[in-house]
Structure formats: C-alpha cells, structure tokens
Amino acid sequence: MIYREAGDFKTSYRDDGQTFPIRLDRWSYYAALAVAFLVVPFFIDSYWANAVLVPFLIYAIAAIGLNILTGYAGQVSLGTGGFMAVGAYAVYKLMTAFPGVPIFVHILLAGLITAVVGMLFGLPSLRIKGFYLAVATLAAQFFLVWLFNKVPWFYNYSASGQITAPERTFLGWAVTGPATSASAKYLTCLVFAVALAWVARNLTRGTVGRKWMAIRDMDIAAEIIGVNPLSAKLSAFAVSSFFVGIAGALLFAVYLGAAEASEAFGINKSFLVLFMVIIGGLGSIFGSFAGAAFLVLLPVFLKNVLVARLGWPTDLAAHLELMIVGALIIFFLIVEPHGLARLWRLTKEKLRLWPFPH
Amino acid sequence: MKMKLATALTALLVAAPAMADLVVPNLSYRTGPYGANGTQYADGFNDYFTLLNERDGGIGGEKIQTPECETAYNTEKGVECYEATKGNGALVYNPLSTGITYQLIPKVSADKIVLYTPGYGRTSAKNGKVFEWVFNAPANYWDGASVAVKYLLDQSGGDLKGKKVALVYHNSAYGKEPIRTLQDLSKKHGFTLTELPIDPPGQEQKSQWLQIRRDKPDYVVMWGWGVMNQTAIQEAANIRFPMENFIGIWWSGSEVDVLPVGEAANGYKSLTFNGVGTDYPVYDDMKKFVIEPGKASQGGQFVGSALYSRGMYAAVVIAEAIKKAQELAGTPAINPTQLRDGFEALDITPDRLKEIGLPDFGPEIKMSCDNHGGSGMARLQQWDAAAKQWKLITEFTAPDQDVLNPLIAADSEAFAAEAGIKPRC
C-alpha cells in the first residue's frame, strides 16, 4: 500500500544495484536532499543550527567514520575522540598559519593529516585483534589528548591551552568565527555530511568495501582468497580517520568555535561515537545517521520537554534525561540487537507487504 | 494528523517563548562531577534576585527573571544553553565555567550581550579595549596567583629565594590560566615552580601527591574545582602535608571541599574575594522575603556557604550594574548595550556595600572602559575543622600589577591580532 512497487522494473544490472532500488525510496531521498539544501537554509535560526542540526551532522560524519572501521572492517576502536582532536588541532594550525587559503581546503587537509595519524595508530591492528586492539586505540586516545595538552606549539602558545577559531570566509561568506550565520554553518556541515556519506556508500559497496568486510568476517579466509590484510586494514584506518578528522575539524571550527583537548575530545567522546554506531547499526550508513540523531537530538528534545514545557527543576530533568536515554538504549538493544538500521529495514519489509503479510 | 504531530514536535524542540522583564539567564550545573559546587553557587545567584523581586519589586520597577539551564560544566551543553536563552532578551551571562567562557567570548561579542565572569574565565578580558563585552571584576586568576605569592612572601619573611612551590592544577583552560603568571613571579622572587597537572575530573591524583611527597615543596598552590578539590585535600592529609602551607584558589575553598576530609583538613587555606557566613544584615531580609516564604532556590539548604555567598556576590554586582545602566539610560527597560555602559561606569564603594547590607563583603569595584577587571584584590580564609567554618585571616591585598599588566597586555593583544579586533577607548 505504502510502497507501490507495481511497474517498477529493473532492466539493467546498474538499475538493480543502485542504493535505493525502490522508486518511492529514491524519490523520498531526493526530496529529503532538496528540502535540506533548498528549504531549510532559508528558515534555520541559530538555535536550530547550533543546538540541533550542526551537531547532528557532525556526529553523523564521525559515526560514519567509525562505522567504516568497526562496522565494515571489524576493527574495534576507542580512539575516536583522539582522532577528532587531531582534526581539530590540524585545522587550527592550518587556519592560523595560512589565513589566505579557503577554509574548505583546510578542513580536507585536516582530514588527510588525521588519516596519516590514524594509519600510524592502526599499525598494531596487523598483529592484534578484538579487545586487545581496542586497548591499543585507547592508548591513542590518551596519548593524543596528552600531546595536545603538553606541547604548546599545537595551541599557538596561548595562556590557557584553549584554541579559538578565527573568522575564515568562503566566497565572501563567513564559515567560521562568531559572525557566521546559522545557514552558513548548517550548509557547510550538510555539504560535508552528504558528500562523505556518498563517498562512504560507494566505497563500501565496491572492491575496497568488500575487502574490509571479508577481513571482518574472517581474516584468515580473506587472506587465503587474496585479500591483503595490510592494505585492507590500513586503508580502513585511513579512510575512517579521514572522516573522523573532518568531523573533529568541523566540531571545533564551525560548531564550537573554541575547544580544549581534554574537555572536548576526551574518552567520553570516543564512547559517544561508539554508542552511536552500535545503536544505529554496525555496517550501515543510514544507521550512522540514525544513531547520531538518537544520541544528539533525544537529550535536547527531552530537556526541552521536561524543563521548558513541564517546568521541572533543571537538575532533576538532567538526571531523568540520563535515565531515559540509558533505558531507551537498553530497550533498543534488546528489541533489535542490530540497531536502528535493522529496525528500519524490518519496518520497510513489513510495509512492502502491508496489508497482505504472508 | 502527521502535520500536527510534526508541528508539535517542532514546538517541543525549540526553546521557551520570549519574556518581558529583565532576563539574566543562569547557566548552572547541578549534576556531574562539579555539581556539588555548582548547585550552591546557582542557589545564591537565584536567591539574591528573588530577594530583589520580592522586596523591591525588581530593579527600578522591572522584575528580574533568572531562567536556569543545566550545562553540567560541558561546553557543548553550554552552547546549547546559550542559544536557547539568548533569544529571550538575555542581558548578561555568568556561566561559571572557564571552558564555556572561552566559547562564549566570540559569541557574545558578535551578539552584543554582556558576559560577566567574576573570578574565572579569560584573565586578559580585564583589558576592556579588546574585550568590549566581557567583565571579570573583582579579581581574576592572575590576581589570585599574585596575591597567593604575596602571602607566601609574608609567611617566609619577605623572601622566597630557594623555596619550592608546587602548583597542582586542573588540566584544562581553567587550571592552566595561572601558570604564566606564576612562572614570571618565580623568576622575580627566585622560587622554583613545579607544575603538576591533574586530568579532569580529578579523582585520580595519587601519583602527583607521591611526587609532592618526594620533592617536599615548601608550599602547594592549587587550582582545582569540583571533586578534584576534596580528593587533593584528602591526598594532602594522607601524606601529612602541613595544611597551613597548602593554599587553594577561591574555587578550591568551599565547605564541600573540606568537610569530607574531616579533622585532617584543619588549617587548609584558600583565597577568596567575598565574605562567608550569615552574619550580614542582608540575611535578615533574605530570611523574611525569600527563605521563610519558601521561595529559596532548591529549598535554601546552602544559605551562607562560601559558594552560595559567591553566587550571591555575582548577583549583587550584576544588580548594581543594571541599576547603574538604568540611571545612565534613563529607562528601566535596558538592553545589553546599556548594561555594558552600566558595567563600565560601575563603582561599588564600601559605603554602597554597607547600604546593600553586606559591609566589607567584597573589595571595592571600580570599572572603566579600559579596565574591566576592577582592582583584583583578594584575601585569605582558613578552614576551622572544629567549628566547621571558614575564618578570614587577612585583609584585602592588592596583586602585583607590575607583573600582571604586561602579561595582560601581551595576551589580549595576541587575541586582538588573531581575531582582527581594533582596540577601543
């Protein structure tokens, strides 16, 4: 009824293999993109941008990055916060050292620098697996945050160790700094999120992604059929860190405007992104967005309901918020251990048969 | 139906509607590792404005609203709170977090809203030529560091040569603030400075105190906050470090920091820039108008504590600035720009403090266009574990401005160059 598939024929392999094989899905995807790019920027205010949509898009990028590493290539990482810090400090050093270069170039370069750092810390994955690798990446997390606290060069010798994003423009529009309009912030993050999601989707269904998944499912078998574990694992670390680095650069430069390593990029951030991936669904691009939405939007939503609407004391609301989010995480993981993405897929399958299930 | 649901959800996601009155948002934190400290400060802040509303009908006939927003000392939640409250005609922010202050400095400058950070935040914001919208009177961290070193000089007969001072600090923007000043002061007075960072939130500091035990510094100075304070004082007691040689900044000197340590905390010292206890005339009114009618914030269980008093003091200064702004602007319904002028013309004399009912509660505050930090005077208090109260042990002492002024000029000029600000005044 809702999904009308009658007459939706595929006459080529290309058609059959596309990301959204069902016509209705495809159209809703294009419609969502059109609304996001052409409608929302004209109506967005700074609260919606700064408290809701910008953090959602940035965390979605980070979640896609971690999903590539953990969900597709099967390498558990607890170093996301540290890699985000690399992206943030890289973009800060680049912004202040080369003020004339467009900020988009700096953000991409920050991603590349993070990719190199990520590969370096990915080297242990060639020897160790599972929990042991998680501990090795945990070391990366603590080492990187310690480094950015310890070496004054990274924060340009400022008195307090804080980094502050100066104003940088793109085609005359401020993209970073306090004068940035809500729509500029939103559009910057949206462009990166959409482009990177597209890249991730196409990487994961091509040769590279199949190699990653082969390594994830059984590395010895993958090696026997000709997958090089060195290149597969390191490329997963590189691509994942590239995504996470861009998320860190955007988090610092566009969203927060100022940051310090231990507060903004601590171990909590690593866990937050890992939870997004687990709740959203391992090995799913849509799941990364769903997980980010769940953990970014839900607390803001609950806060506004409990404090602004019901007028409860702020501390009670904050405690309840933790309990409700925690309970929902447990609920979702019991009902559907494969995350929101799987839940969405099951719903869709039911809807395709509705109202005549068999 | 779907549309209705969508609009309802949208309405729930956005902030509360606009309000009339004068709005002073209270970005507080009552949860997390800093919640025990943040709660008391927020209560004091709320209660003083409640008192003004109940007793005087507000300031100049305008009621004050203090919509509260929980930040949990987290910068991302702080940004959310700022965005959620700024649309309601917010006049001034007091986030009680150096990290959030650093976030907000560029934002308030763009949105033209006052940021008042008494005793915390960015020290060089004292330079009003660069930081037009930020005020940090009565004292900042560098003042605190200097006053502490002055006190140590007094203690050791005017000479600190060859002495060892250890700085135990919260490894964040807040804790790192005093390092530059202490380094300069160590050169000037010839003491050696050991820096011992403690990663937030600070429950784990065994190794730092082991190092103190080994190095045997003559004095330990602490920049701590939240759960780090009580842990540090407990660790100091464990290694039997003499408490009278242990000095905390004003944020490391509240009852919640010393009470868990019990008897062993006796003699611990901390800086402060406000009085403590309920022996001030203002508490008669507070009792009559706020506490007894049951209007006190969260039941009024912390009235008179060190942090409650400091929260109240921040509210006093903001209220005085609003009053001044109303006089200057000739209207009771002021906007943030007029409030900035009020802050810059602020002059809280000892006589005025007496009128408010808080004699000798804080130092004199006199600000101007280029001085947004006041005099920087602070005093010391010492914990009496038997009586369970803080005792003031020195008078207000002025910091060593010869050392501080060049540092403030250098740091604020660096910021002005980085952010492209032209100095005003």
Interface residues (C-beta under 8 A of the other chain):
Chain A: D45 S46 Y47 W48 N50 A51 V52 P55 T96 N149 N156 S158 A159 S160 G161 Q162 T164 P166 E167 G177 P178 A179 Y255 L256 G257 A258 A259 E260 S262 E263 A264 G266 L297 V300 F301 K303 N304 V305 V307 A308 R309 P313 T314 D315 A317 A318 H319
Chain B: L9 L12 L13 V14 A15 A16 S28 R30 T31 G35 T39 E68 C69 E70 A72 N74 T75 E76 V79 E80 E83 A84 G87 T98 G99 Y102 Q103 I105 P106 K107 S109 A110 D111 R122 T123 S124 N171 S172 A173 Y174 K176 E177 I179 R180 P197 D199 P200 Q298 D411 A414 F415 E418 A419 G420
